[in-house]
Amino acid sequence: MTFQNGASREKKTFKEKLFSMVQEADVQEKTALREAQSLDKKTLAIMMLLDGRPQAFVDFFNLTHGRLGNASTSGRGEPPLPQESLLLLKNHLVKVDTATRAGKMDEVCSSYKTLSKYFNELGRLPYSDFFLKQAVTISQKTGWVAGELEALQALGAVYEQMQDVLAAVTCHEKRLALAMENMIEADSESALLSLTAVYLGQAEGEEKTSQTAAALTSYSKCLSAAERAGEDAVRAKAHFRMGMIHFQEKRWQEAIYHLRQFVEDGAASMGDKVAEGVAHTALAQSLRENHDVEGSVALLEDYLETAQRGGDQHGPAMACCSLGTVYFEKKEFQKAVAYFERFYEIARSLNDRPMLDTARFNLGVARGSLRMPAYMQLVNGDLPVLMQWKNSRAGLI
């Protein structure tokens, strides 16, 4: 019995020791955490100053107080940087300071790019912008073309994320000029692709806000970049949008040029059947307005031959409507009725109520006009009987 009690006390003592060790480890972990958390931005800044890093101190102070070069993030309601971000920032700024003193500018740029990527992933784009600008400046000062090209590419992408189109365009244009000056083909092609996308986005935004003159300029730049980059689909879209803007503003010659470019060369690469139908209809009307009725008819009839084979039927519907209108204006009512009947059948198959109402009205008017000569001949041929009937109805005879 005594032996059992002794063994029990030994077990209890071991458990108590183990529990005590766990508690001590927990306390040490919490203490270490508190010490790490106590390294706030003020403490970290002072540490850099005491360590003889004045430039790192200045950069750290400005960055943690929202002073990013000429811009400021103060007052924007952004949360303070987390502890790990402060430590990373401090460490890399010290690396930058050390590398600068040693003349190792590639290491300086590397640290700036690392910081830019980190803050980009954190969603702090102004910080990413700041560090990439620093990398560009350092690369320019040292004549490091490859580093400048890489930094400009990343900076342009950041501006695109920030939806700062003008800044993105400027950045990609600088990259293109630098790459061409140094005959670096890969970067030239990449810069052209970036410019094509940015110009297109800029043009579409301007068109949506009715800035048509600015949109035409941007589409023209997009077209030039797309042609140089071999981007056929973007080139086609630029022609289409420019053609439609000119069409809406009744500049028929310009509309004809761009829409014809789209119809003859670009529609297939763009792969948009609806746009193809709209373009054919607008081009046909532009040709008519430019006194080329025969060209308008030939264009639409050729389009119908290919479009009726399949795909979206809105284009063929509009083409039939346009052809019916042309023949109606030419007083060729038999052909007008034939095309308006096709227009009506397509509209009915599409279950498009507004289109169906238009088709029904057009067909009725065309049929009435077609039958009008026969009706008038009948009336004129039996006019005395008609007059006698009318007089009897009025009680005059």
C-alpha positions in Angstrom: 0.0 0.0 0.0 2.8 2.3 0.9 4.6 1.5 -2.4 1.5 2.3 -4.4 1.1 5.7 -2.7 4.8 6.5 -3.5 4.4 5.6 -7.1 1.2 7.7 -7.3 3.1 10.7 -5.8 5.9 10.3 -8.4 3.4 10.2 -11.2 1.6 13.3 -9.9 4.9 15.1 -9.5 5.8 14.2 -13.2 2.5 15.5 -14.4 2.9 18.7 -12.4 6.4 19.2 -13.8 5.1 18.6 -17.4 2.2 21.0 -16.9 4.6 23.6 -15.4 6.9 23.3 -18.4 3.9 23.8 -20.8 2.8 26.9 -18.9 6.3 28.3 -19.0 6.5 27.7 -22.8 3.2 29.4 -23.2 4.3 32.4 -21.2 7.5 32.7 -23.2 5.6 32.5 -26.5 3.2 35.2 -25.3 6.2 37.3 -24.1 7.9 37.0 -27.5 4.7 37.9 -29.3 4.3 41.0 -27.1 7.9 42.0 -27.8 7.4 41.6 -31.5 4.2 43.6 -31.4 5.9 46.3 -29.4 8.1 46.9 -32.4 5.7 49.5 -33.8 6.6 51.8 -36.7 8.1 54.4 -34.3 10.4 51.9 -32.7 11.4 50.4 -36.0 12.2 53.9 -37.4 14.3 54.8 -34.4 16.2 51.5 -34.7 17.1 52.4 -38.3 18.3 55.8 -37.3 20.4 54.5 -34.4 21.8 51.9 -36.8 23.1 54.7 -39.1 20.5 54.3 -41.8 19.2 57.9 -42.2 17.8 57.4 -45.8 16.1 54.2 -44.8 14.6 56.1 -41.8 13.3 58.9 -44.0 11.8 56.4 -46.5 10.2 54.3 -43.8 8.8 57.3 -42.0 7.3 58.8 -45.2 5.8 55.4 -46.3 4.3 54.6 -42.9 2.7 58.1 -42.7 1.1 58.0 -46.2 3.6 60.2 -48.0 4.3 58.3 -51.2 6.4 60.7 -53.3 4.1 63.4 -54.7 1.0 61.5 -53.6 -0.5 61.0 -50.2 -2.6 58.2 -48.8 -3.4 60.0 -45.6 -7.1 60.7 -45.0 -8.2 57.8 -47.3 -9.4 55.6 -44.4 -6.8 52.9 -45.1 -6.0 50.6 -42.2 -2.5 50.8 -40.7 0.1 48.4 -42.1 0.2 45.1 -40.2 3.2 44.1 -38.1 4.6 41.7 -40.7 4.4 44.4 -43.4 6.3 46.9 -41.2 9.1 44.4 -40.5 9.3 43.4 -44.2 9.4 47.1 -45.2 12.1 47.9 -42.6 14.3 45.0 -43.7 14.2 45.7 -47.4 14.8 49.5 -46.9 17.9 48.5 -44.9 18.9 46.2 -47.8 18.4 49.1 -50.2 20.6 51.4 -48.1 23.3 48.8 -47.8 23.2 47.9 -51.6 23.2 51.6 -52.5 26.4 52.3 -50.4 28.0 49.3 -52.1 27.0 50.4 -55.6 25.0 47.2 -56.2 22.1 48.9 -58.0 20.7 45.5 -59.3 20.1 44.5 -55.6 18.5 47.9 -54.9 16.1 47.3 -57.8 15.5 43.8 -56.7 14.4 44.9 -53.2 12.1 47.6 -54.7 10.5 45.0 -57.0 10.0 42.6 -54.1 8.3 45.3 -52.0 6.2 46.3 -55.0 5.0 42.8 -55.5 4.3 42.3 -51.8 2.2 45.5 -51.5 0.4 44.7 -54.8 -0.7 41.3 -53.3 -1.7 43.2 -50.2 -4.0 45.5 -52.3 -1.9 48.6 -51.4 -1.4 49.7 -55.0 -0.1 53.2 -54.2 2.8 51.6 -52.3 3.5 49.3 -55.3 3.4 52.3 -57.6 6.0 54.1 -55.4 8.5 51.3 -55.3 8.3 50.6 -59.0 8.9 54.3 -59.7 12.0 54.0 -57.5 13.2 51.0 -59.5 12.7 52.9 -62.8 14.6 55.9 -61.5 17.5 53.8 -60.3 17.7 51.8 -63.6 17.7 55.1 -65.6 20.5 56.6 -63.5 22.7 53.5 -63.9 21.8 52.9 -67.5 20.4 49.4 -66.8 18.0 49.0 -69.7 16.7 45.5 -68.8 15.9 46.6 -65.3 14.1 49.7 -66.6 12.0 47.7 -69.1 11.0 45.2 -66.4 10.0 48.0 -64.0 8.1 49.9 -66.6 6.1 46.8 -67.6 5.2 46.1 -63.9 4.4 49.8 -63.4 2.1 49.9 -66.4 0.2 46.9 -65.1 -0.2 48.6 -61.7 -1.7 51.7 -63.4 -4.1 49.4 -65.2 -5.2 47.9 -61.9 -5.6 51.5 -60.6 -7.7 52.3 -63.7 -5.4 55.2 -64.4 -5.5 54.8 -68.2 -3.4 57.9 -69.1 -0.6 56.8 -66.8 -0.7 53.3 -68.1 -0.5 54.5 -71.7 2.4 56.8 -70.9 4.3 53.9 -69.1 3.8 51.4 -72.0 4.8 54.1 -74.6 8.0 54.7 -72.7 8.7 51.0 -72.6 8.0 50.7 -76.3 10.3 53.6 -77.2 13.1 52.2 -75.0 12.8 48.7 -76.4 12.8 50.0 -80.0 15.8 52.3 -79.3 17.7 49.3 -78.0 16.3 46.9 -80.6 14.9 44.5 -78.1 12.2 42.8 -80.1 10.5 40.7 -77.3 9.9 43.8 -75.2 8.8 45.8 -78.2 6.1 43.2 -79.0 5.0 42.9 -75.4 4.8 46.7 -75.1 2.7 46.9 -78.2 0.3 44.2 -76.9 -0.1 46.2 -73.6 -0.7 49.4 -75.5 -3.3 47.8 -77.7 -5.3 46.6 -74.7 -5.0 49.9 -72.9 -5.9 52.0 -75.9 -8.9 49.8 -76.5 -10.1 50.2 -72.9 -9.5 54.0 -73.1 -11.5 54.3 -76.4 -14.4 52.2 -75.1 -14.6 54.3 -71.9 -14.6 57.5 -74.0 -17.2 56.2 -76.3 -19.5 55.2 -73.4 -19.3 58.8 -72.1 -20.0 60.3 -75.5 -16.5 61.7 -76.0 -16.6 60.6 -79.6 -13.7 62.8 -80.9 -11.4 61.5 -78.1 -12.7 57.9 -78.7 -11.8 58.1 -82.4 -8.3 59.2 -81.5 -7.9 56.4 -79.1 -9.3 53.8 -81.5 -6.9 55.1 -84.1 -4.0 54.6 -81.8 -5.4 51.1 -80.9 -5.7 50.3 -84.6 -2.1 51.3 -85.2 -0.7 49.3 -82.3 -2.9 46.3 -83.2 -1.6 46.3 -86.8 2.0 46.4 -85.6 1.4 43.7 -83.0 -0.5 41.5 -85.5 -3.7 41.5 -83.3 -6.3 40.9 -86.0 -9.3 40.7 -83.7 -8.5 44.0 -82.0 -7.8 45.6 -85.3 -11.2 44.5 -86.6 -12.9 45.8 -83.5 -11.3 49.2 -83.8 -12.4 49.4 -87.5 -15.9 48.4 -86.5 -16.3 50.9 -83.6 -14.7 53.8 -85.7 -17.1 53.0 -88.6 -20.1 53.0 -86.3 -19.1 56.3 -84.7 -18.7 57.9 -88.2 -22.0 56.3 -89.3 -23.9 57.7 -86.3 -22.5 61.2 -87.0 -23.3 60.9 -90.7 -19.8 61.1 -92.0 -20.5 58.6 -94.8 -17.1 58.4 -96.5 -15.3 57.7 -93.2 -18.0 55.2 -92.2 -17.7 53.4 -95.6 -13.9 53.1 -95.2 -13.8 51.6 -91.7 -16.9 49.4 -92.1 -15.7 48.0 -95.4 -12.3 47.2 -93.7 -14.2 45.3 -91.1 -16.6 43.5 -93.4 -14.0 42.5 -95.9 -11.0 41.7 -93.7 -11.8 41.7 -90.0 -15.3 40.2 -89.3 -14.1 36.6 -89.4 -11.2 37.2 -87.0 -13.5 39.0 -84.5 -16.1 36.2 -84.7 -19.1 38.4 -83.7 -22.0 37.6 -85.9 -24.2 40.3 -84.4 -21.5 43.0 -85.1 -21.1 41.6 -88.6 -24.8 42.0 -89.3 -24.9 45.6 -87.9 -21.8 46.5 -89.9 -23.3 45.2 -93.2 -26.5 47.1 -92.6 -24.7 50.4 -91.6 -22.3 50.1 -94.6 -25.2 49.5 -97.0 -27.0 52.6 -95.7 -23.8 54.6 -95.9 -23.4 53.6 -99.5 -27.0 54.6 -100.3 -26.4 58.0 -98.6 -23.3 58.3 -100.7 -25.4 57.7 -103.9 -24.2 54.1 -104.5 -27.5 52.3 -104.4 -26.3 49.4 -106.6 -23.3 48.8 -104.4 -25.6 48.8 -101.3 -27.8 46.2 -102.8 -25.0 44.0 -104.0 -23.4 44.1 -100.5 -26.6 43.1 -98.7 -27.4 40.3 -101.2 -23.9 38.8 -100.9 -24.2 39.0 -97.1 -27.6 37.2 -97.2 -26.2 34.3 -99.2 -23.6 33.6 -96.5 -25.5 34.6 -93.4 -28.6 32.5 -94.0 -26.5 29.3 -93.7 -26.5 29.4 -90.0 -25.7 31.4 -86.9 -27.4 34.5 -85.5 -30.4 35.7 -87.6 -30.6 39.3 -86.5 -28.1 40.3 -89.2 -30.1 38.6 -92.0 -33.3 40.2 -90.6 -31.8 43.7 -90.8 -30.4 43.0 -94.3 -33.8 41.8 -95.5 -35.4 44.9 -94.1 -32.8 47.2 -95.7 -33.2 45.5 -99.1 -36.9 45.8 -98.9 -36.6 49.5 -98.1 -34.2 50.0 -101.0 -36.5 48.3 -103.5 -39.5 50.1 -102.0 -37.8 53.5 -102.6 -37.0 52.4 -106.2 -40.7 51.5 -106.5 -39.9 47.9 -107.3 -42.7 46.7 -105.1 -42.6 43.0 -106.1 -39.0 42.7 -104.8 -39.8 44.9 -101.8 -42.6 42.5 -100.8 -40.3 39.5 -101.2 -37.7 40.8 -98.9 -40.2 42.2 -96.4 -41.8 38.7 -96.3 -38.4 37.2 -95.5 -37.9 39.9 -92.9 -41.3 39.0 -91.3 -40.6 35.3 -91.2 -37.2 35.8 -89.5 -38.7 38.3 -87.0 -41.4 35.7 -86.2 -38.8 33.0 -85.6 -36.8 35.2 -83.3 -39.9 36.1 -81.3 -38.7 39.7 -81.2 -41.9 41.8 -80.7 -40.6 45.2 -81.8 -38.9 43.7 -84.8 -42.1 41.8 -85.6 -44.2 44.9 -85.4 -41.9 46.7 -87.8 -41.8 43.7 -90.2 -45.7 43.5 -90.2 -46.0 47.2 -90.9 -43.4 47.2 -93.7 -44.9 44.2 -95.3 -48.4 45.7 -95.2 -47.3 48.9 -96.8 -45.3 47.1 -99.5 -48.2 44.8 -100.4 -50.6 47.7 -100.5 -48.3 49.6 -102.8 -48.0 46.6 -105.0 -51.7 46.2 -105.3 -52.5 49.9 -105.7 -52.2 50.1 -109.5 -54.7 47.2 -110.0 -57.0 48.7 -107.5 -56.9 52.1 -109.1 -57.4 50.5 -112.5 -60.5 48.8 -111.2 -61.8 52.0 -109.7 -61.1 54.1 -112.9 -62.6 51.4 -115.1 -65.9 51.4 -113.4 -66.1 55.0 -112.1 -69.7 55.8 -113.2 -71.1 52.7 -111.3 -69.1 53.7 -108.3 -70.4 57.3 -108.4 -74.0 56.0 -108.8 -73.6 53.7 -105.8 -72.1 56.5 -103.6 -75.0 58.9 -104.6 -77.6 56.3 -103.8 -76.0 55.8 -100.4 -76.2 59.6 -99.8 -79.9 59.7 -100.8 -79.2 61.9 -103.8 -80.9 59.6 -106.2 
